[in-house]
Structure formats: C-alpha cells, structure tokens
Amino acid sequence: MIHNDIHTKINKKSHILKFIVCKSLIDLDNILNSQNLIQQLNNLLQNSFPLQLPMSSSFVENMKLMVKKKHIDPNNVITILAIIPTHTTHTTHTTRTTHSTLSVKSIVGCVQIVIQSNTYTIINLCRIKGDRFRGIGKYLLKYSINHIRKISNVKIIYLSVSANNTKLQEYYQKLGWVKTHEYDFSSDTEPAFKMMYIL
Ligand SMILES: CC(C)(COP(=O)(O)OP(=O)(O)OC[C@H]1O[C@@H](n2cnc3c(N)ncnc32)[C@H](O)[C@@H]1OP(=O)(O)O)[C@@H](O)C(=O)NCCC(=O)NCCS
C-alpha cells in the first residue's frame, strides 16, 4: 500500500520521513484501518484546525461530510501522509535471506489535494506541533506539488489562507506562492484569500 516514498532529512533532528499517497478516501480508509492510524490523524487535524472539530471518531466519515458540504467527489481527494516509519527485519533461516517490512510509527503531517474539473487545490496542510517537527509542512507542500506535476499537466495550483493571517500568507509567499487578493467564498469559517503556485 506504500505507493511512493522519499527519504528526507529534516533540520537538526534528521527525521527519516516517508510519504504515503492515498489516491482516494477509500484508499485512505484502508491504510488507516490496516495500521490503526485513525486516532492519530483525527488528533492531528483536531489540534491543527480547532474550528473544524470532526464530529465522528472516524476520520474518513468526517472527511466525507466535509467534502460533501464542499461538493467535492471523495474519489477526487488525494491525501498525502508524512510518516516516521520503523523497519522490522527478520531472517528466514532456511534461505538465509533478510526481509524488511515497513511499519508505520507515527503520522507527523498531512495534506490533501482536491481535484475539481482540472483545478487542483491544496487543503488541510498541517504537521504535528513541536520544534522537532519544523519543516515537515514545507516538505509536504513540495511533495504535493511534485505529485501534481507527475499526474497532471496543470499550470496552477491553488490553496486558501485566512485573510487575517498575514504570517501564514508570508510563509506561503516564501515558498513561492502568490497571493491573488481574490476571496475564496467557499471558505465557511472566515474570510480567506486564494493563493496560487505556478508550475
Ligand atoms: C502551516 C504548517 C503546516 C507549516 O509547517 P512547516 O513547514 O513545518 O513550518 P513551521 O510550522 O515551522 O512554520 C514556518 C513559519 O510559518 C509560521 N506559521 C505557520 N503556521 C502558521 C499559522 N497557522 N499562523 C501563523 N503563522 C504560522 C510559523 O510561525 C513560522 O514562522 P517563523 O519561522 O517565523 O517562526 C504548520 O505550521 C501547521 O501545521 N500549522 C497549523 C495548521 C495550519 O494553519 N495550516 C495551514 C492551512 S492554510
């Protein structure tokens, strides 16, 4: 189920990160269930977006509600999880070969890409709190942009950012995003600007 992975060194602590790409919410459901990760992802989103508290204990059910409200097809939501993995190795004595199985240790970040008639929008970018994990959001954004490059030929990617949060707008600008001054009226919590990234 691991579709893609990248080894990335992050800051001083040098975490080895891997990225799991879930091509739909059904794919995400399978991965979360098989690895017992629903609670971890729920916690990450609850802590990062307190205004969007999920209503059910199932992350995928919450996502389905959210995307339904936003008129988004759940099959057109790609989720990318940043994880810190562990490898368990074991040796088969008869053949003397060593097998390495990847098992997920913890989810440290998440981002989603919504595809609507050839428009690609990034939502729910977040990472777990703590200085040790600084930079993970940046790598998730980079990974998403590269993924969109691979699967489409679009020239612009969008995201929305709170119109009042200039610090967050500056963060995106430093990473090459451009503020459009166009209000995103689909944002239901607060006024938000659309930002775009030119590929
Ligand atoms: C946005 C986010 C994923 C960026 O992760 P990252 O690439 O690892 O970067 P950092 O968290 O280290 O933040 C980088 C800078 O942006 C600022 N910043 C990040 N998120 C911010 C926010 N929500 N509000 C204000 N400033 C923010 C940080 O203060 C930091 O500035 P500094 O370097 O001057 O201290 C992460 O900060 C996060 O999960 N934030 C909460 C959720 C969120 O707001 N997501 C954005 C949705 S549009």
The ligand as an SDF file (V2000), in Angstrom:
LIG
                    3D

 48 50  0  0  0  0  0  0  0  0999 V2000
    1.4260   25.5190    8.1590 C   0  0  0  0  0  0  0  0  0  0  0  0
    2.3450   24.4180    8.6730 C   0  0  0  0  0  0  0  0  0  0  0  0
    1.9610   23.0780    8.0340 C   0  0  0  0  0  0  0  0  0  0  0  0
    3.7830   24.7700    8.2410 C   0  0  0  0  0  0  0  0  0  0  0  0
    4.6660   23.7700    8.6850 O   0  0  0  0  0  0  0  0  0  0  0  0
    6.2560   23.8900    8.4850 P   0  0  0  0  0  0  0  0  0  0  0  0
    6.5740   23.9600    7.0420 O   0  0  0  0  0  0  0  0  0  0  0  0
    6.8270   22.7670    9.2530 O   0  0  0  0  0  0  0  0  0  0  0  0
    6.6450   25.3060    9.0760 O   0  0  0  0  0  0  0  0  0  0  0  0
    6.5790   25.8730   10.5730 P   0  0  0  0  0  0  0  0  0  0  0  0
    5.4380   25.2600   11.3260 O   0  0  0  0  0  0  0  0  0  0  0  0
    7.9350   25.7270   11.1700 O   0  0  0  0  0  0  0  0  0  0  0  0
    6.2260   27.3950   10.3040 O   0  0  0  0  0  0  0  0  0  0  0  0
    7.0060   28.2520    9.4900 C   0  0  0  0  0  0  0  0  0  0  0  0
    6.6560   29.6750    9.7830 C   0  0  0  0  0  0  0  0  0  0  0  0
    5.2860   29.9740    9.4510 O   0  0  0  0  0  0  0  0  0  0  0  0
    4.5720   30.4550   10.5950 C   0  0  0  0  0  0  0  0  0  0  0  0
    3.2470   29.8210   10.6430 N   0  0  0  0  0  0  0  0  0  0  0  0
    2.9580   28.5440   10.3210 C   0  0  0  0  0  0  0  0  0  0  0  0
    1.6550   28.3050   10.5100 N   0  0  0  0  0  0  0  0  0  0  0  0
    1.1110   29.4380   10.9480 C   0  0  0  0  0  0  0  0  0  0  0  0
   -0.2090   29.8120   11.3170 C   0  0  0  0  0  0  0  0  0  0  0  0
   -1.2480   28.9600   11.2450 N   0  0  0  0  0  0  0  0  0  0  0  0
   -0.4060   31.0820   11.7350 N   0  0  0  0  0  0  0  0  0  0  0  0
    0.6310   31.9620   11.7950 C   0  0  0  0  0  0  0  0  0  0  0  0
    1.8810   31.6550   11.4540 N   0  0  0  0  0  0  0  0  0  0  0  0
    2.1290   30.4140   11.0380 C   0  0  0  0  0  0  0  0  0  0  0  0
    5.3800   29.9940   11.7860 C   0  0  0  0  0  0  0  0  0  0  0  0
    5.2040   30.8480   12.8840 O   0  0  0  0  0  0  0  0  0  0  0  0
    6.7810   30.0100   11.2600 C   0  0  0  0  0  0  0  0  0  0  0  0
    7.3160   31.2910   11.3250 O   0  0  0  0  0  0  0  0  0  0  0  0
    8.7930   31.5270   11.9740 P   0  0  0  0  0  0  0  0  0  0  0  0
    9.7320   30.6770   11.1270 O   0  0  0  0  0  0  0  0  0  0  0  0
    8.9780   32.9940   11.8240 O   0  0  0  0  0  0  0  0  0  0  0  0
    8.6770   31.0260   13.3690 O   0  0  0  0  0  0  0  0  0  0  0  0
    2.3090   24.2430   10.2240 C   0  0  0  0  0  0  0  0  0  0  0  0
    2.7860   25.4020   10.8470 O   0  0  0  0  0  0  0  0  0  0  0  0
    0.9150   23.9250   10.7710 C   0  0  0  0  0  0  0  0  0  0  0  0
    0.5430   22.7710   10.8910 O   0  0  0  0  0  0  0  0  0  0  0  0
    0.1470   24.9810   11.1180 N   0  0  0  0  0  0  0  0  0  0  0  0
   -1.2010   24.8050   11.6660 C   0  0  0  0  0  0  0  0  0  0  0  0
   -2.2110   24.4210   10.6010 C   0  0  0  0  0  0  0  0  0  0  0  0
   -2.3550   25.4870    9.5330 C   0  0  0  0  0  0  0  0  0  0  0  0
   -2.5380   26.6560    9.8250 O   0  0  0  0  0  0  0  0  0  0  0  0
   -2.3030   25.0630    8.2440 N   0  0  0  0  0  0  0  0  0  0  0  0
   -2.4060   25.9420    7.0990 C   0  0  0  0  0  0  0  0  0  0  0  0
   -3.7420   25.8370    6.4720 C   0  0  0  0  0  0  0  0  0  0  0  0
   -3.8910   27.0320    5.1180 S   0  0  0  0  0  0  0  0  0  0  0  0
  1  2  1  0
  2  3  1  0
  2  4  1  0
  2 36  1  0
  4  5  1  0
  5  6  1  0
  6  7  2  0
  6  8  1  0
  6  9  1  0
  9 10  1  0
 10 11  2  0
 10 12  1  0
 10 13  1  0
 13 14  1  0
 14 15  1  0
 15 16  1  0
 15 30  1  0
 16 17  1  0
 17 18  1  0
 17 28  1  0
 18 19  1  0
 18 27  1  0
 19 20  2  0
 20 21  1  0
 21 22  1  0
 21 27  2  0
 22 23  1  0
 22 24  2  0
 24 25  1  0
 25 26  2  0
 26 27  1  0
 28 29  1  0
 28 30  1  0
 30 31  1  0
 31 32  1  0
 32 33  2  0
 32 34  1  0
 32 35  1  0
 36 37  1  0
 36 38  1  0
 38 39  2  0
 38 40  1  0
 40 41  1  0
 41 42  1  0
 42 43  1  0
 43 44  2  0
 43 45  1  0
 45 46  1  0
 46 47  1  0
 47 48  1  0
M  END
$$$$
